[in-house]
Amino acid sequence: MKRFQQCNKIVKLWRYRWYLLIPFKWLWHSYCFPLPVTDDETVISVNLKGKMLWSILIGEAQIKMEWYHTHEEVLESLHKYRDGYSPSLL
């Protein structure tokens, strides 16, 4: 399967369907069934909420969309950031 960035518009549109589930999953895990995370070192269980839960759900959707960056793209972005460009302007 191709990377998300290399697909045509129809395939991208089909893969964007994973983003539609994020608000519903966020509500479900925030109010109905919390998403527990356990730290193996301290054996503390924490329920994810708010922005952290939203970020994890975004990451999960992007994994399902095959959205990832190559090593060269990451290095290019880091070099631009190091040289004074803001990541939000890229």
N, C-alpha and C positions, 0 to 999 in steps of 0.2 A: 504494500500500500504506500502511496506517495505521502510525503510530508504535506501538511496543511498549506504551507506557503507556496508549494509548487503545483497545487491543484487548480483546475479551472473554476469558474464562478459557480457553476451548478453543484459541483462536489463540495465547494466551500459552504454554500448555502445549506446543503444537506447536513454537513458536519456541525454547523452552527446550532442545530437542534438541541445539542447538549447544553447550550447556554440557557435555553428556555426552562430547563428543569431547576436551575439554581435557586430562584426565589422560593419555589415550593419545597425543595430539600432544606433550605435554610429555615423556613417556618417549621417544618416537621422536626428538624433536629433542635431547634431553639425552644419549642414549646411542648411537643408531644413525646419525642423519644430522643433524649440527649445523646450526643456522640461522645462516648468516653475515650479518653486517651490515658494510657498508663505508662509511667516512667519506670523502666526496669531497675534503675539504680536505687531510686528512693521508694519504689512501690507506692507511689501516690497516684491516685486516679483523679483526673480532672475532666469535667464536661466542657467541651468547646462551645463558646458562644460568641456572638457579635462579629467583629471584623476578622478574627482568627478563623472562625468557622466559614465565613464567606470566602476568605482567601483559599482555604483548603478545597472548598467546593469549586472554585474557579480553576484551581490546579487539576482537580479530578476531571473536569470537563475538557480542559486542554489536552490532557493525556488521552482521553477517548477520541479527541479530534485529530490525534497524531500531530499536535502542534509542539514542535521542539526546534531548538536552534543548534546549528553545527558549531564545532569548535572555532572555526574561523569567524563566524558571526558574533560569537561571544567575545572573542579577542578584539574584533573591530569595535564593538560597542564599548568595551572597557577602555580601549585606547582613546576613543572620542570623549568618554567621560573623564579620563585622566587629563586630557588636553584642555579641559574647561568647558566642554559642551554639556548641557543638562540633558539627562536621559529623556525628560518629557518633551524636549525639542527635537528628538531624533525621529 
